[in-house]
Amino acid sequence: MSKVVKHRLDVWKEEPSYWTHMAAIEKRIYASTIPRNLIELIKIRASQINKCAYCIDYHTTEALQIGESARRIFALSAWKESPLFTDSERAALQLTEEITHISVDGVADATYENVKAHFTTSEIGDLMICISHINFLNRIGISTKTVAL
């Protein structure tokens, strides 16, 4: 039985300048040297953890459009057990989980050291902003009950 969800508020329509800033961050993330497919995997994984249906749908569609495999997207929630992800993707996904669950234990030193083994300091900053940005958007999407159409 499906549940009807009523969208509460369009924050971006109410105050467009917020979206202008969010879009600028998004543009900068996509201009980074982080591979586009990894950006989308990060966004999907954080959105899965946060249970943001809109963002899961949106970023899954984006990932498929840029050539990410459905198989890897299906395995994303079990990335730790899956052989489908590279060591650098695993490092970024672990960072994604720890930043998304920041109140639990923060980011472990071992996680940060592993990320440093695969990414430059600039890229680490890009990863952290990407992860924090999608978490911010998830919280707006969930709070306002934004739904995929």
ZIBELLIN-V350253 format. One record per residue. N is the residue number from 0. RES is the residue in one small letter. D_LAST is the distance of its C-alpha to the last C-alpha in Angstrom with 1 decimal. Layout:
<<N,RES,D_LAST> <N,RES,D_LAST>>
This chain:
<<0,m,17.8> <1,s,14.3> <2,k,14.2> <3,v,12.4> <4,v,11.4> <5,k,12.2> <6,h,11.4> <7,r,15.0> <8,l,15.6> <9,d,14.6> <10,v,17.5> <11,w,17.3> <12,k,17.5> <13,e,20.4> <14,e,22.2> <15,p,21.3> <16,s,24.2> <17,y,22.5> <18,w,19.8> <19,t,22.7> <20,h,24.3> <21,m,21.4> <22,a,20.8> <23,a,24.5> <24,i,24.5> <25,e,21.7> <26,k,23.7> <27,r,26.8> <28,i,25.4> <29,y,24.4> <30,a,27.9> <31,s,29.5> <32,t,31.3> <33,i,28.9> <34,p,27.5> <35,r,23.9> <36,n,23.1> <37,l,24.7> <38,i,22.7> <39,e,19.4> <40,l,21.0> <41,i,22.1> <42,k,18.7> <43,i,17.2> <44,r,20.3> <45,a,20.4> <46,s,16.8> <47,q,17.8> <48,i,20.9> <49,n,19.2> <50,k,16.4> <51,c,13.6> <52,a,10.6> <53,y,8.5> <54,c,11.5> <55,i,12.3> <56,d,9.2> <57,y,9.8> <58,h,13.5> <59,t,13.8> <60,t,12.3> <61,e,14.7> <62,a,17.5> <63,l,17.3> <64,q,17.4> <65,i,20.5> <66,g,22.1> <67,e,21.7> <68,s,22.4> <69,a,20.2> <70,r,23.3> <71,r,23.6> <72,i,20.0> <73,f,20.7> <74,a,24.0> <75,l,22.8> <76,s,23.0> <77,a,26.5> <78,w,27.5> <79,k,30.9> <80,e,31.9> <81,s,30.5> <82,p,32.8> <83,l,29.9> <84,f,29.9> <85,t,32.6> <86,d,34.8> <87,s,33.3> <88,e,29.7> <89,r,31.1> <90,a,32.7> <91,a,29.5> <92,l,27.5> <93,q,30.3> <94,l,30.2> <95,t,26.5> <96,e,27.1> <97,e,30.1> <98,i,28.6> <99,t,25.5> <100,h,28.0> <101,i,30.5> <102,s,32.0> <103,v,33.2> <104,d,35.7> <105,g,34.6> <106,v,34.8> <107,a,37.7> <108,d,40.5> <109,a,40.2> <110,t,36.5> <111,y,37.4> <112,e,40.4> <113,n,38.3> <114,v,35.8> <115,k,38.9> <116,a,40.1> <117,h,37.1> <118,f,36.0> <119,t,37.9> <120,t,38.1> <121,s,35.9> <122,e,33.3> <123,i,33.5> <124,g,32.8> <125,d,29.8> <126,l,28.6> <127,m,29.1> <128,i,27.3> <129,c,24.3> <130,i,24.2> <131,s,24.8> <132,h,22.2> <133,i,19.4> <134,n,20.8> <135,f,20.9> <136,l,17.2> <137,n,16.4> <138,r,18.6> <139,i,16.9> <140,g,13.4> <141,i,14.9> <142,s,17.2> <143,t,14.8> <144,k,12.3> <145,t,9.5> <146,v,6.3> <147,a,3.8> <148,l,0.0>>
